[in-house]
């Protein structure tokens, strides 16, 4: 059985039908998903998204007005 990730950390799983790895994270109520060929690439993207969210690069789209 796999390790359980904590809340907000995202998830990585194998999509067996297409033979791809999926990295998925929810930021500001919006789920972002990335399909990669290797688990290492998916983990790198997930780490990059977590860093961007922590530094404030990703803005909450719901509060923007035009």
C-alpha positions in Angstrom: 0.0 0.0 0.0 1.3 3.5 -0.9 2.2 6.4 1.3 -0.7 8.8 2.0 0.1 12.4 1.1 -0.9 15.2 3.3 -3.5 17.8 2.4 -2.5 20.2 -0.3 0.5 18.1 -1.3 -1.0 16.8 -4.5 -1.0 13.2 -5.8 0.8 11.1 -8.3 -0.7 7.9 -9.9 -0.2 5.7 -12.9 -2.8 5.9 -15.7 -2.4 2.3 -17.0 -4.6 2.6 -20.1 -2.3 5.1 -21.7 0.9 4.1 -19.8 1.4 7.6 -18.4 1.9 9.0 -14.9 -0.5 11.7 -13.7 0.4 14.5 -11.3 -2.6 16.3 -9.8 -2.8 19.3 -7.4 -5.6 21.5 -6.3 -4.7 25.2 -5.9 -7.3 27.8 -4.9 -10.1 25.3 -5.6 -8.9 24.6 -9.1 -7.5 21.2 -10.0 -4.5 21.1 -12.2 -3.4 17.9 -13.9 -0.3 17.0 -15.9 0.4 13.8 -17.8 4.0 12.6 -18.0 5.9 9.6 -19.4 7.8 8.9 -16.2 7.1 9.2 -12.5 10.2 11.4 -12.0 8.9 14.0 -14.4 5.5 14.0 -12.8 7.1 14.4 -9.3 9.2 17.3 -10.6 6.2 19.2 -12.0 4.3 18.7 -8.8 7.2 20.1 -6.8 7.4 23.1 -9.2 3.6 23.8 -8.8 3.8 23.6 -5.0 6.7 26.1 -5.0 4.9 28.4 -7.3 1.8 28.3 -5.0 3.8 28.9 -1.9 5.6 31.9 -3.4 2.4 33.5 -4.6 3.1 33.2 -8.4 -0.2 31.4 -8.9 -3.0 34.0 -8.4 -6.6 33.2 -7.3 -8.6 33.7 -10.5 -11.9 34.0 -8.7 -10.9 37.3 -7.1 -9.8 39.1 -10.2 -12.0 41.7 -11.7 -11.7 43.4 -15.1 
